[in-house]
Amino acid sequence: MPSVASVLGPHAYMLTRYGVSPGEDVATAVAKLKTIAPHLANFLQEVAQRML
């Protein structure tokens, strides 16, 4: 699974507000975001899938 930074580029740093590090893999980030920001979790998951 790619990292959040490789999927979102410099925009990955906006997720640090939600406890997600840009170096984390997308699956881990999505799991963290599901409870606190489900709209961002869905967005990140969708963007990552389109890149594959």
PDBQT receptor file of N, H, CA, C and O in Angstrom, charges set to zero:
ATOM      1  N   MET A   1       0.856  -1.170   0.000  1.00  0.00    +0.000 N 
ATOM      2  CA  MET A   1       0.000   0.000   0.000  1.00  0.00    +0.000 C 
ATOM      3  C   MET A   1       0.905   1.237   0.000  1.00  0.00    +0.000 C 
ATOM      4  O   MET A   1       1.895   1.279   0.731  1.00  0.00    +0.000 OA
ATOM      5  N   PRO A   2       0.574   2.235  -0.809  1.00  0.00    +0.000 N 
ATOM      6  CA  PRO A   2       1.401   3.455  -0.875  1.00  0.00    +0.000 C 
ATOM      7  C   PRO A   2       1.248   4.315   0.375  1.00  0.00    +0.000 C 
ATOM      8  O   PRO A   2       0.316   4.143   1.160  1.00  0.00    +0.000 OA
ATOM      9  N   SER A   3       2.173   5.232   0.536  1.00  0.00    +0.000 N 
ATOM     10  H   SER A   3       2.930   5.373  -0.102  1.00  0.00    +0.000 HD
ATOM     11  CA  SER A   3       2.086   6.153   1.674  1.00  0.00    +0.000 C 
ATOM     12  C   SER A   3       1.101   7.275   1.368  1.00  0.00    +0.000 C 
ATOM     13  O   SER A   3       0.754   7.524   0.213  1.00  0.00    +0.000 OA
ATOM     14  N   VAL A   4       0.669   7.930   2.408  1.00  0.00    +0.000 N 
ATOM     15  H   VAL A   4       0.951   7.728   3.346  1.00  0.00    +0.000 HD
ATOM     16  CA  VAL A   4      -0.261   9.049   2.259  1.00  0.00    +0.000 C 
ATOM     17  C   VAL A   4       0.397  10.157   1.429  1.00  0.00    +0.000 C 
ATOM     18  O   VAL A   4      -0.258  10.771   0.587  1.00  0.00    +0.000 OA
ATOM     19  N   ALA A   5       1.673  10.409   1.662  1.00  0.00    +0.000 N 
ATOM     20  H   ALA A   5       2.205   9.910   2.346  1.00  0.00    +0.000 HD
ATOM     21  CA  ALA A   5       2.391  11.459   0.925  1.00  0.00    +0.000 C 
ATOM     22  C   ALA A   5       2.495  11.135  -0.558  1.00  0.00    +0.000 C 
ATOM     23  O   ALA A   5       2.423  12.039  -1.391  1.00  0.00    +0.000 OA
ATOM     24  N   SER A   6       2.664   9.862  -0.902  1.00  0.00    +0.000 N 
ATOM     25  H   SER A   6       2.723   9.128  -0.225  1.00  0.00    +0.000 HD
ATOM     26  CA  SER A   6       2.766   9.516  -2.319  1.00  0.00    +0.000 C 
ATOM     27  C   SER A   6       1.421   9.638  -3.025  1.00  0.00    +0.000 C 
ATOM     28  O   SER A   6       1.369   9.806  -4.243  1.00  0.00    +0.000 OA
ATOM     29  N   VAL A   7       0.340   9.555  -2.268  1.00  0.00    +0.000 N 
ATOM     30  H   VAL A   7       0.382   9.419  -1.278  1.00  0.00    +0.000 HD
ATOM     31  CA  VAL A   7      -1.000   9.687  -2.849  1.00  0.00    +0.000 C 
ATOM     32  C   VAL A   7      -1.421  11.153  -2.934  1.00  0.00    +0.000 C 
ATOM     33  O   VAL A   7      -1.944  11.594  -3.958  1.00  0.00    +0.000 OA
ATOM     34  N   LEU A   8      -1.196  11.900  -1.866  1.00  0.00    +0.000 N 
ATOM     35  H   LEU A   8      -0.772  11.542  -1.034  1.00  0.00    +0.000 HD
ATOM     36  CA  LEU A   8      -1.688  13.276  -1.804  1.00  0.00    +0.000 C 
ATOM     37  C   LEU A   8      -0.623  14.338  -2.053  1.00  0.00    +0.000 C 
ATOM     38  O   LEU A   8      -0.944  15.521  -2.167  1.00  0.00    +0.000 OA
ATOM     39  N   GLY A   9       0.625  13.934  -2.136  1.00  0.00    +0.000 N 
ATOM     40  H   GLY A   9       0.886  12.973  -2.042  1.00  0.00    +0.000 HD
ATOM     41  CA  GLY A   9       1.694  14.908  -2.322  1.00  0.00    +0.000 C 
ATOM     42  C   GLY A   9       1.791  15.842  -1.122  1.00  0.00    +0.000 C 
ATOM     43  O   GLY A   9       1.622  15.407   0.017  1.00  0.00    +0.000 OA
ATOM     44  N   PRO A  10       2.064  17.133  -1.369  1.00  0.00    +0.000 N 
ATOM     45  CA  PRO A  10       2.216  18.067  -0.247  1.00  0.00    +0.000 C 
ATOM     46  C   PRO A  10       0.927  18.277   0.553  1.00  0.00    +0.000 C 
ATOM     47  O   PRO A  10       0.968  18.785   1.674  1.00  0.00    +0.000 OA
ATOM     48  N   HIS A  11      -0.194  17.894  -0.009  1.00  0.00    +0.000 N 
ATOM     49  H   HIS A  11      -0.227  17.481  -0.920  1.00  0.00    +0.000 HD
ATOM     50  CA  HIS A  11      -1.470  18.036   0.697  1.00  0.00    +0.000 C 
ATOM     51  C   HIS A  11      -1.616  17.024   1.840  1.00  0.00    +0.000 C 
ATOM     52  O   HIS A  11      -2.521  17.150   2.665  1.00  0.00    +0.000 OA
ATOM     53  N   ALA A  12      -0.749  16.045   1.888  1.00  0.00    +0.000 N 
ATOM     54  H   ALA A  12      -0.014  15.943   1.217  1.00  0.00    +0.000 HD
ATOM     55  CA  ALA A  12      -0.804  15.033   2.940  1.00  0.00    +0.000 C 
ATOM     56  C   ALA A  12      -0.631  15.648   4.329  1.00  0.00    +0.000 C 
ATOM     57  O   ALA A  12      -1.117  15.097   5.317  1.00  0.00    +0.000 OA
ATOM     58  N   TYR A  13       0.054  16.780   4.406  1.00  0.00    +0.000 N 
ATOM     59  H   TYR A  13       0.449  17.227   3.604  1.00  0.00    +0.000 HD
ATOM     60  CA  TYR A  13       0.303  17.394   5.700  1.00  0.00    +0.000 C 
ATOM     61  C   TYR A  13      -0.961  17.939   6.348  1.00  0.00    +0.000 C 
ATOM     62  O   TYR A  13      -0.973  18.189   7.553  1.00  0.00    +0.000 OA
ATOM     63  N   MET A  14      -2.027  18.129   5.572  1.00  0.00    +0.000 N 
ATOM     64  H   MET A  14      -2.018  17.926   4.593  1.00  0.00    +0.000 HD
ATOM     65  CA  MET A  14      -3.281  18.596   6.174  1.00  0.00    +0.000 C 
ATOM     66  C   MET A  14      -3.866  17.541   7.107  1.00  0.00    +0.000 C 
ATOM     67  O   MET A  14      -4.643  17.874   8.002  1.00  0.00    +0.000 OA
ATOM     68  N   LEU A  15      -3.508  16.278   6.913  1.00  0.00    +0.000 N 
ATOM     69  H   LEU A  15      -2.877  16.007   6.186  1.00  0.00    +0.000 HD
ATOM     70  CA  LEU A  15      -4.050  15.200   7.734  1.00  0.00    +0.000 C 
ATOM     71  C   LEU A  15      -3.346  15.061   9.084  1.00  0.00    +0.000 C 
ATOM     72  O   LEU A  15      -3.806  14.311   9.944  1.00  0.00    +0.000 OA
ATOM     73  N   THR A  16      -2.235  15.777   9.277  1.00  0.00    +0.000 N 
ATOM     74  H   THR A  16      -1.862  16.387   8.578  1.00  0.00    +0.000 HD
ATOM     75  CA  THR A  16      -1.567  15.714  10.583  1.00  0.00    +0.000 C 
ATOM     76  C   THR A  16      -2.489  16.240  11.679  1.00  0.00    +0.000 C 
ATOM     77  O   THR A  16      -2.363  15.859  12.842  1.00  0.00    +0.000 OA
ATOM     78  N   ARG A  17      -3.404  17.105  11.303  1.00  0.00    +0.000 N 
ATOM     79  H   ARG A  17      -3.507  17.414  10.358  1.00  0.00    +0.000 HD
ATOM     80  CA  ARG A  17      -4.403  17.625  12.257  1.00  0.00    +0.000 C 
ATOM     81  C   ARG A  17      -5.257  16.498  12.834  1.00  0.00    +0.000 C 
ATOM     82  O   ARG A  17      -5.774  16.610  13.945  1.00  0.00    +0.000 OA
ATOM     83  N   TYR A  18      -5.399  15.421  12.079  1.00  0.00    +0.000 N 
ATOM     84  H   TYR A  18      -4.979  15.330  11.176  1.00  0.00    +0.000 HD
ATOM     85  CA  TYR A  18      -6.209  14.277  12.495  1.00  0.00    +0.000 C 
ATOM     86  C   TYR A  18      -5.359  13.112  13.004  1.00  0.00    +0.000 C 
ATOM     87  O   TYR A  18      -5.868  12.008  13.195  1.00  0.00    +0.000 OA
ATOM     88  N   GLY A  19      -4.077  13.354  13.220  1.00  0.00    +0.000 N 
ATOM     89  H   GLY A  19      -3.664  14.251  13.065  1.00  0.00    +0.000 HD
ATOM     90  CA  GLY A  19      -3.197  12.332  13.761  1.00  0.00    +0.000 C 
ATOM     91  C   GLY A  19      -2.618  11.387  12.733  1.00  0.00    +0.000 C 
ATOM     92  O   GLY A  19      -2.128  10.314  13.084  1.00  0.00    +0.000 OA
ATOM     93  N   VAL A  20      -2.667  11.771  11.466  1.00  0.00    +0.000 N 
ATOM     94  H   VAL A  20      -3.065  12.642  11.181  1.00  0.00    +0.000 HD
ATOM     95  CA  VAL A  20      -2.138  10.933  10.391  1.00  0.00    +0.000 C 
ATOM     96  C   VAL A  20      -0.818  11.518   9.903  1.00  0.00    +0.000 C 
ATOM     97  O   VAL A  20      -0.755  12.687   9.522  1.00  0.00    +0.000 OA
ATOM     98  N   SER A  21       0.216  10.718   9.915  1.00  0.00    +0.000 N 
ATOM     99  H   SER A  21       0.164   9.768  10.224  1.00  0.00    +0.000 HD
ATOM    100  CA  SER A  21       1.526  11.135   9.435  1.00  0.00    +0.000 C 
ATOM    101  C   SER A  21       1.603  10.931   7.922  1.00  0.00    +0.000 C 
ATOM    102  O   SER A  21       1.090   9.932   7.416  1.00  0.00    +0.000 OA
ATOM    103  N   PRO A  22       2.226  11.847   7.193  1.00  0.00    +0.000 N 
ATOM    104  CA  PRO A  22       2.358  11.678   5.744  1.00  0.00    +0.000 C 
ATOM    105  C   PRO A  22       3.119  10.412   5.345  1.00  0.00    +0.000 C 
ATOM    106  O   PRO A  22       2.941   9.914   4.233  1.00  0.00    +0.000 OA
ATOM    107  N   GLY A  23       3.949   9.896   6.221  1.00  0.00    +0.000 N 
ATOM    108  H   GLY A  23       4.093  10.301   7.124  1.00  0.00    +0.000 HD
ATOM    109  CA  GLY A  23       4.716   8.694   5.926  1.00  0.00    +0.000 C 
ATOM    110  C   GLY A  23       3.958   7.395   6.145  1.00  0.00    +0.000 C 
ATOM    111  O   GLY A  23       4.439   6.325   5.769  1.00  0.00    +0.000 OA
ATOM    112  N   GLU A  24       2.787   7.476   6.743  1.00  0.00    +0.000 N 
ATOM    113  H   GLU A  24       2.396   8.344   7.048  1.00  0.00    +0.000 HD
ATOM    114  CA  GLU A  24       1.990   6.264   7.010  1.00  0.00    +0.000 C 
ATOM    115  C   GLU A  24       1.426   5.688   5.721  1.00  0.00    +0.000 C 
ATOM    116  O   GLU A  24       1.219   6.398   4.737  1.00  0.00    +0.000 OA
ATOM    117  N   ASP A  25       1.184   4.389   5.752  1.00  0.00    +0.000 N 
ATOM    118  H   ASP A  25       1.352   3.812   6.552  1.00  0.00    +0.000 HD
ATOM    119  CA  ASP A  25       0.528   3.797   4.588  1.00  0.00    +0.000 C 
ATOM    120  C   ASP A  25      -0.951   4.164   4.607  1.00  0.00    +0.000 C 
ATOM    121  O   ASP A  25      -1.519   4.469   5.656  1.00  0.00    +0.000 OA
ATOM    122  N   VAL A  26      -1.555   4.129   3.435  1.00  0.00    +0.000 N 
ATOM    123  H   VAL A  26      -1.093   3.882   2.583  1.00  0.00    +0.000 HD
ATOM    124  CA  VAL A  26      -2.936   4.577   3.265  1.00  0.00    +0.000 C 
ATOM    125  C   VAL A  26      -3.906   3.761   4.121  1.00  0.00    +0.000 C 
ATOM    126  O   VAL A  26      -4.837   4.323   4.699  1.00  0.00    +0.000 OA
ATOM    127  N   ALA A  27      -3.704   2.460   4.208  1.00  0.00    +0.000 N 
ATOM    128  H   ALA A  27      -2.948   2.004   3.738  1.00  0.00    +0.000 HD
ATOM    129  CA  ALA A  27      -4.624   1.607   4.975  1.00  0.00    +0.000 C 
ATOM    130  C   ALA A  27      -4.659   2.017   6.451  1.00  0.00    +0.000 C 
ATOM    131  O   ALA A  27      -5.729   2.066   7.057  1.00  0.00    +0.000 OA
ATOM    132  N   THR A  28      -3.503   2.305   7.018  1.00  0.00    +0.000 N 
ATOM    133  H   THR A  28      -2.634   2.265   6.526  1.00  0.00    +0.000 HD
ATOM    134  CA  THR A  28      -3.431   2.731   8.413  1.00  0.00    +0.000 C 
ATOM    135  C   THR A  28      -4.105   4.084   8.595  1.00  0.00    +0.000 C 
ATOM    136  O   THR A  28      -4.836   4.301   9.561  1.00  0.00    +0.000 OA
ATOM    137  N   ALA A  29      -3.851   4.989   7.660  1.00  0.00    +0.000 N 
ATOM    138  H   ALA A  29      -3.257   4.813   6.876  1.00  0.00    +0.000 HD
ATOM    139  CA  ALA A  29      -4.450   6.318   7.730  1.00  0.00    +0.000 C 
ATOM    140  C   ALA A  29      -5.968   6.242   7.616  1.00  0.00    +0.000 C 
ATOM    141  O   ALA A  29      -6.681   6.934   8.342  1.00  0.00    +0.000 OA
ATOM    142  N   VAL A  30      -6.461   5.412   6.714  1.00  0.00    +0.000 N 
ATOM    143  H   VAL A  30      -5.882   4.850   6.124  1.00  0.00    +0.000 HD
ATOM    144  CA  VAL A  30      -7.910   5.263   6.547  1.00  0.00    +0.000 C 
ATOM    145  C   VAL A  30      -8.533   4.716   7.829  1.00  0.00    +0.000 C 
ATOM    146  O   VAL A  30      -9.602   5.167   8.240  1.00  0.00    +0.000 OA
ATOM    147  N   ALA A  31      -7.876   3.755   8.456  1.00  0.00    +0.000 N 
ATOM    148  H   ALA A  31      -7.007   3.389   8.122  1.00  0.00    +0.000 HD
ATOM    149  CA  ALA A  31      -8.392   3.191   9.704  1.00  0.00    +0.000 C 
ATOM    150  C   ALA A  31      -8.473   4.259  10.793  1.00  0.00    +0.000 C 
ATOM    151  O   ALA A  31      -9.442   4.294  11.552  1.00  0.00    +0.000 OA
ATOM    152  N   LYS A  32      -7.474   5.123  10.877  1.00  0.00    +0.000 N 
ATOM    153  H   LYS A  32      -6.687   5.095  10.260  1.00  0.00    +0.000 HD
ATOM    154  CA  LYS A  32      -7.492   6.199  11.872  1.00  0.00    +0.000 C 
ATOM    155  C   LYS A  32      -8.594   7.199  11.570  1.00  0.00    +0.000 C 
ATOM    156  O   LYS A  32      -9.276   7.669  12.481  1.00  0.00    +0.000 OA
ATOM    157  N   LEU A  33      -8.773   7.526  10.301  1.00  0.00    +0.000 N 
ATOM    158  H   LEU A  33      -8.219   7.144   9.561  1.00  0.00    +0.000 HD
ATOM    159  CA  LEU A  33      -9.722   8.565   9.918  1.00  0.00    +0.000 C 
ATOM    160  C   LEU A  33     -11.174   8.117   9.951  1.00  0.00    +0.000 C 
ATOM    161  O   LEU A  33     -12.071   8.956  10.034  1.00  0.00    +0.000 OA
ATOM    162  N   LYS A  34     -11.423   6.826   9.888  1.00  0.00    +0.000 N 
ATOM    163  H   LYS A  34     -10.695   6.144   9.820  1.00  0.00    +0.000 HD
ATOM    164  CA  LYS A  34     -12.802   6.311   9.835  1.00  0.00    +0.000 C 
ATOM    165  C   LYS A  34     -13.662   6.825  10.981  1.00  0.00    +0.000 C 
ATOM    166  O   LYS A  34     -14.839   7.125  10.782  1.00  0.00    +0.000 OA
ATOM    167  N   THR A  35     -13.096   6.928  12.164  1.00  0.00    +0.000 N 
ATOM    168  H   THR A  35     -12.139   6.683  12.325  1.00  0.00    +0.000 HD
ATOM    169  CA  THR A  35     -13.905   7.335  13.324  1.00  0.00    +0.000 C 
ATOM    170  C   THR A  35     -14.009   8.847  13.485  1.00  0.00    +0.000 C 
ATOM    171  O   THR A  35     -15.051   9.355  13.898  1.00  0.00    +0.000 OA
ATOM    172  N   ILE A  36     -12.930   9.574  13.160  1.00  0.00    +0.000 N 
ATOM    173  H   ILE A  36     -12.083   9.161  12.824  1.00  0.00    +0.000 HD
ATOM    174  CA  ILE A  36     -12.936  11.014  13.418  1.00  0.00    +0.000 C 
ATOM    175  C   ILE A  36     -13.261  11.860  12.192  1.00  0.00    +0.000 C 
ATOM    176  O   ILE A  36     -13.747  12.983  12.325  1.00  0.00    +0.000 OA
ATOM    177  N   ALA A  37     -12.999  11.333  11.011  1.00  0.00    +0.000 N 
ATOM    178  H   ALA A  37     -12.604  10.421  10.903  1.00  0.00    +0.000 HD
ATOM    179  CA  ALA A  37     -13.281  12.086   9.786  1.00  0.00    +0.000 C 
ATOM    180  C   ALA A  37     -13.593  11.112   8.649  1.00  0.00    +0.000 C 
ATOM    181  O   ALA A  37     -12.778  10.942   7.742  1.00  0.00    +0.000 OA
ATOM    182  N   PRO A  38     -14.751  10.478   8.691  1.00  0.00    +0.000 N 
ATOM    183  CA  PRO A  38     -15.067   9.460   7.682  1.00  0.00    +0.000 C 
ATOM    184  C   PRO A  38     -15.076   9.995   6.249  1.00  0.00    +0.000 C 
ATOM    185  O   PRO A  38     -14.782   9.253   5.311  1.00  0.00    +0.000 OA
ATOM    186  N   HIS A  39     -15.406  11.263   6.075  1.00  0.00    +0.000 N 
ATOM    187  H   HIS A  39     -15.645  11.865   6.836  1.00  0.00    +0.000 HD
ATOM    188  CA  HIS A  39     -15.391  11.833   4.728  1.00  0.00    +0.000 C 
ATOM    189  C   HIS A  39     -13.971  11.869   4.166  1.00  0.00    +0.000 C 
ATOM    190  O   HIS A  39     -13.774  11.647   2.972  1.00  0.00    +0.000 OA
ATOM    191  N   LEU A  40     -12.981  12.146   5.017  1.00  0.00    +0.000 N 
ATOM    192  H   LEU A  40     -13.142  12.326   5.987  1.00  0.00    +0.000 HD
ATOM    193  CA  LEU A  40     -11.591  12.145   4.575  1.00  0.00    +0.000 C 
ATOM    194  C   LEU A  40     -11.079  10.722   4.359  1.00  0.00    +0.000 C 
ATOM    195  O   LEU A  40     -10.276  10.478   3.459  1.00  0.00    +0.000 OA
ATOM    196  N   ALA A  41     -11.539   9.797   5.175  1.00  0.00    +0.000 N 
ATOM    197  H   ALA A  41     -12.192   9.995   5.907  1.00  0.00    +0.000 HD
ATOM    198  CA  ALA A  41     -11.158   8.395   4.997  1.00  0.00    +0.000 C 
ATOM    199  C   ALA A  41     -11.644   7.887   3.650  1.00  0.00    +0.000 C 
ATOM    200  O   ALA A  41     -10.901   7.218   2.931  1.00  0.00    +0.000 OA
ATOM    201  N   ASN A  42     -12.876   8.197   3.309  1.00  0.00    +0.000 N 
ATOM    202  H   ASN A  42     -13.479   8.740   3.893  1.00  0.00    +0.000 HD
ATOM    203  CA  ASN A  42     -13.422   7.780   2.012  1.00  0.00    +0.000 C 
ATOM    204  C   ASN A  42     -12.674   8.426   0.855  1.00  0.00    +0.000 C 
ATOM    205  O   ASN A  42     -12.377   7.774  -0.146  1.00  0.00    +0.000 OA
ATOM    206  N   PHE A  43     -12.372   9.711   0.999  1.00  0.00    +0.000 N 
ATOM    207  H   PHE A  43     -12.613  10.241   1.812  1.00  0.00    +0.000 HD
ATOM    208  CA  PHE A  43     -11.645  10.431  -0.035  1.00  0.00    +0.000 C 
ATOM    209  C   PHE A  43     -10.268   9.822  -0.265  1.00  0.00    +0.000 C 
ATOM    210  O   PHE A  43      -9.884   9.555  -1.404  1.00  0.00    +0.000 OA
ATOM    211  N   LEU A  44      -9.532   9.603   0.808  1.00  0.00    +0.000 N 
ATOM    212  H   LEU A  44      -9.844   9.819   1.734  1.00  0.00    +0.000 HD
ATOM    213  CA  LEU A  44      -8.184   9.058   0.708  1.00  0.00    +0.000 C 
ATOM    214  C   LEU A  44      -8.205   7.662   0.087  1.00  0.00    +0.000 C 
ATOM    215  O   LEU A  44      -7.376   7.343  -0.765  1.00  0.00    +0.000 OA
ATOM    216  N   GLN A  45      -9.131   6.854   0.507  1.00  0.00    +0.000 N 
ATOM    217  H   GLN A  45      -9.804   7.112   1.200  1.00  0.00    +0.000 HD
ATOM    218  CA  GLN A  45      -9.249   5.498  -0.027  1.00  0.00    +0.000 C 
ATOM    219  C   GLN A  45      -9.576   5.530  -1.535  1.00  0.00    +0.000 C 
ATOM    220  O   GLN A  45      -9.019   4.751  -2.308  1.00  0.00    +0.000 OA
ATOM    221  N   GLU A  46     -10.456   6.409  -1.933  1.00  0.00    +0.000 N 
ATOM    222  H   GLU A  46     -10.909   7.042  -1.305  1.00  0.00    +0.000 HD
ATOM    223  CA  GLU A  46     -10.836   6.517  -3.330  1.00  0.00    +0.000 C 
ATOM    224  C   GLU A  46      -9.685   7.010  -4.205  1.00  0.00    +0.000 C 
ATOM    225  O   GLU A  46      -9.466   6.494  -5.301  1.00  0.00    +0.000 OA
ATOM    226  N   VAL A  47      -8.962   7.997  -3.723  1.00  0.00    +0.000 N 
ATOM    227  H   VAL A  47      -9.140   8.416  -2.833  1.00  0.00    +0.000 HD
ATOM    228  CA  VAL A  47      -7.818   8.524  -4.487  1.00  0.00    +0.000 C 
ATOM    229  C   VAL A  47      -6.744   7.457  -4.616  1.00  0.00    +0.000 C 
ATOM    230  O   VAL A  47      -6.163   7.290  -5.688  1.00  0.00    +0.000 OA
ATOM    231  N   ALA A  48      -6.476   6.737  -3.544  1.00  0.00    +0.000 N 
ATOM    232  H   ALA A  48      -6.948   6.872  -2.673  1.00  0.00    +0.000 HD
ATOM    233  CA  ALA A  48      -5.451   5.684  -3.583  1.00  0.00    +0.000 C 
ATOM    234  C   ALA A  48      -5.844   4.580  -4.565  1.00  0.00    +0.000 C 
ATOM    235  O   ALA A  48      -4.987   4.075  -5.289  1.00  0.00    +0.000 OA
ATOM    236  N   GLN A  49      -7.107   4.201  -4.604  1.00  0.00    +0.000 N 
ATOM    237  H   GLN A  49      -7.804   4.612  -4.016  1.00  0.00    +0.000 HD
ATOM    238  CA  GLN A  49      -7.558   3.161  -5.523  1.00  0.00    +0.000 C 
ATOM    239  C   GLN A  49      -7.440   3.601  -6.971  1.00  0.00    +0.000 C 
ATOM    240  O   GLN A  49      -7.111   2.792  -7.839  1.00  0.00    +0.000 OA
ATOM    241  N   ARG A  50      -7.700   4.858  -7.240  1.00  0.00    +0.000 N 
ATOM    242  H   ARG A  50      -7.968   5.515  -6.535  1.00  0.00    +0.000 HD
ATOM    243  CA  ARG A  50      -7.600   5.362  -8.616  1.00  0.00    +0.000 C 
ATOM    244  C   ARG A  50      -6.165   5.419  -9.091  1.00  0.00    +0.000 C 
ATOM    245  O   ARG A  50      -5.904   5.338 -10.291  1.00  0.00    +0.000 OA
ATOM    246  N   MET A  51      -5.227   5.560  -8.159  1.00  0.00    +0.000 N 
ATOM    247  H   MET A  51      -5.439   5.626  -7.184  1.00  0.00    +0.000 HD
ATOM    248  CA  MET A  51      -3.807   5.604  -8.520  1.00  0.00    +0.000 C 
ATOM    249  C   MET A  51      -3.275   4.221  -8.883  1.00  0.00    +0.000 C 
ATOM    250  O   MET A  51      -2.298   4.096  -9.622  1.00  0.00    +0.000 OA
ATOM    251  N   LEU A  52      -3.919   3.193  -8.363  1.00  0.00    +0.000 N 
ATOM    252  H   LEU A  52      -4.713   3.294  -7.762  1.00  0.00    +0.000 HD
ATOM    253  CA  LEU A  52      -3.458   1.824  -8.633  1.00  0.00    +0.000 C 
ATOM    254  C   LEU A  52      -4.020   1.390  -9.929  1.00  0.00    +0.000 C 
ATOM    255  O   LEU A  52      -3.769   0.268 -10.366  1.00  0.00    +0.000 OA
TER     256      LEU A  52
